[in-house]
Amino acid sequence: MQLEPRDLQILDLLQRDSRLSNQDLAERVGMSASACWRRVRALEEAGVIRGYRAEIDPRRAGLAFHAIIHVRLVRHAREIVERFVAEVMRHDEVQDCYATTGAADYHLRVLCRDLDAFNDFMERTLFRLDGIANIQTNLVLRHIKAPGGPKAGGRAVSGA
């Protein structure tokens, strides 16, 4: 699907506030409500809009411990990768997991109640997995930019 400037406006507004009514969205992008609704449906059907969700404040939800974990595997054998991915997918503590290039093979963003919960998570999961060569953890000290990735009105559309 080729995105037009109005599509980018729609995506930008929905990323900022997915609770906008169709009427409000249409007015802000200068379209009729029916044309805007059709455009949003087309974006959904094309998979550009994958869903709508609430943004939760982790601290207020009792998740004060935030870490980024860098994982390097011993090798990229199918069984090692599949086991690692399956384990990551089973745990709600893992908010995001990215396969990357560079020094680490995977980067995980993890939220836990506190340090004890984080240690419990690590001991139940990553420390027990065969095939992991190295784990490095960085603690998140301060959140600078809201989740959701680049805004549609910019140069890229969020992949999250």
C-alpha positions as CSV (number, residue, x, y, z in Angstrom):
1,M,0.0,0.0,0.0
2,Q,1.4,3.4,-1.0
3,L,0.9,5.9,1.8
4,E,-0.4,9.3,0.9
5,P,0.2,12.5,2.9
6,R,-3.3,12.2,4.4
7,D,-2.6,8.6,5.5
8,L,0.5,9.9,7.3
9,Q,-1.6,12.5,9.0
10,I,-4.2,9.9,10.1
11,L,-1.5,7.6,11.4
12,D,0.2,10.4,13.3
13,L,-3.0,11.5,15.0
14,L,-4.0,7.9,15.9
15,Q,-0.6,7.3,17.3
16,R,-1.0,10.3,19.5
17,D,-4.6,9.4,20.6
18,S,-6.2,6.3,19.3
19,R,-9.4,7.2,21.0
20,L,-10.1,10.0,18.6
21,S,-13.6,9.7,17.1
22,N,-13.8,9.3,13.4
23,Q,-15.5,12.7,13.1
24,D,-12.7,14.4,15.0
25,L,-10.0,12.6,13.0
26,A,-11.8,13.5,9.7
27,E,-12.0,17.2,10.7
28,R,-8.3,17.3,11.7
29,V,-7.1,15.9,8.3
30,G,-9.7,17.8,6.3
31,M,-11.7,14.9,5.0
32,S,-15.4,13.9,5.2
33,A,-16.2,11.4,8.0
34,S,-17.1,8.6,5.5
35,A,-13.9,9.1,3.4
36,C,-11.8,9.1,6.6
37,W,-13.5,6.0,7.9
38,R,-12.8,4.2,4.6
39,R,-9.2,5.3,4.7
40,V,-8.7,4.0,8.2
41,R,-10.3,0.7,7.3
42,A,-8.0,0.4,4.3
43,L,-5.0,1.1,6.5
44,E,-6.2,-1.6,8.9
45,E,-6.9,-4.1,6.2
46,A,-3.4,-3.5,4.7
47,G,-1.9,-4.2,8.0
48,V,-0.4,-0.7,8.4
49,I,-2.6,-0.2,11.5
50,R,-2.1,-3.4,13.5
51,G,-4.1,-2.6,16.5
52,Y,-5.1,-0.1,19.2
53,R,-3.9,-0.2,22.8
54,A,-3.7,1.7,26.0
55,E,-0.3,3.1,27.1
56,I,0.3,2.1,30.6
57,D,2.6,3.9,33.1
58,P,4.8,1.0,34.4
59,R,5.6,2.7,37.7
60,R,1.9,3.4,38.5
61,A,1.1,-0.2,37.5
62,G,3.7,-1.5,40.1
63,L,6.5,-2.2,37.6
64,A,9.3,0.0,38.9
65,F,12.3,-2.1,37.6
66,H,13.1,-1.6,33.9
67,A,16.0,-3.2,32.2
68,I,17.4,-3.7,28.7
69,I,19.0,-7.2,28.4
70,H,21.6,-7.9,25.6
71,V,21.8,-11.6,24.8
72,R,24.5,-13.3,22.6
73,L,24.0,-16.9,21.7
74,V,26.8,-19.5,21.4
75,R,25.7,-20.1,17.8
76,H,22.6,-19.6,15.6
77,A,21.6,-23.2,15.3
78,R,17.8,-23.5,14.7
79,E,17.1,-25.4,17.9
80,I,18.9,-22.9,20.1
81,V,17.2,-19.9,18.4
82,E,13.7,-21.6,18.6
83,R,14.2,-22.5,22.3
84,F,15.3,-19.0,23.1
85,V,12.4,-17.3,21.2
86,A,9.9,-19.7,22.8
87,E,11.2,-18.9,26.3
88,V,11.0,-15.2,25.7
89,M,7.5,-15.4,24.3
90,R,6.3,-17.3,27.5
91,H,7.1,-14.4,29.9
92,D,5.1,-11.3,30.4
93,E,8.1,-9.5,31.9
94,V,9.6,-9.3,28.4
95,Q,7.9,-6.3,26.8
96,D,9.9,-6.3,23.6
97,C,12.5,-8.6,22.0
98,Y,14.5,-7.6,18.9
99,A,16.8,-9.7,16.9
100,T,19.7,-7.4,16.0
101,T,23.1,-7.1,14.4
102,G,26.2,-6.1,16.4
103,A,27.7,-7.5,19.6
104,A,24.3,-8.9,20.9
105,D,22.0,-11.2,19.0
106,Y,18.9,-10.1,20.9
107,H,17.8,-7.1,22.9
108,L,15.0,-7.5,25.4
109,R,13.2,-4.8,27.2
110,V,12.0,-6.2,30.6
111,L,9.7,-4.7,33.2
112,C,9.5,-6.2,36.7
113,R,8.0,-5.2,40.1
114,D,11.5,-4.8,41.7
115,L,15.0,-6.1,41.8
116,D,14.0,-9.3,43.5
117,A,11.3,-10.0,40.8
118,F,14.0,-9.3,38.1
119,N,16.4,-11.8,39.7
120,D,13.7,-14.4,39.9
121,F,12.9,-13.8,36.3
122,M,16.5,-14.2,35.2
123,E,17.0,-17.3,37.3
124,R,13.8,-19.0,36.0
125,T,14.5,-18.1,32.4
126,L,17.7,-16.9,30.8
127,F,20.2,-18.4,33.3
128,R,18.6,-21.8,32.7
129,L,18.7,-21.8,28.9
130,D,21.4,-23.7,27.0
131,G,22.9,-21.9,24.1
132,I,23.4,-18.5,25.7
133,A,27.0,-17.3,25.5
134,N,26.6,-13.9,27.2
135,I,24.0,-11.8,29.0
136,Q,24.5,-8.1,29.7
137,T,21.9,-6.0,31.6
138,N,21.5,-2.3,31.5
139,L,19.2,-0.7,34.0
140,V,16.9,2.0,32.7
141,L,17.5,5.1,34.8
142,R,15.0,7.4,33.1
143,H,12.5,7.2,30.4
144,I,13.1,9.9,27.8
145,K,10.7,9.2,24.9
146,A,7.3,7.6,24.9
147,P,7.0,4.1,23.4
148,G,5.6,3.6,19.9
149,G,8.5,4.5,17.7
150,P,8.7,7.2,15.1
151,K,5.5,9.1,14.4
152,A,3.9,8.8,11.0
153,G,4.2,12.5,10.3
154,G,8.0,12.1,10.5
155,R,10.1,10.1,8.1
156,A,9.0,6.7,9.2
157,V,5.9,4.9,10.5
158,S,6.0,3.0,13.8
159,G,6.7,-0.7,13.6
160,A,5.5,-1.4,17.1
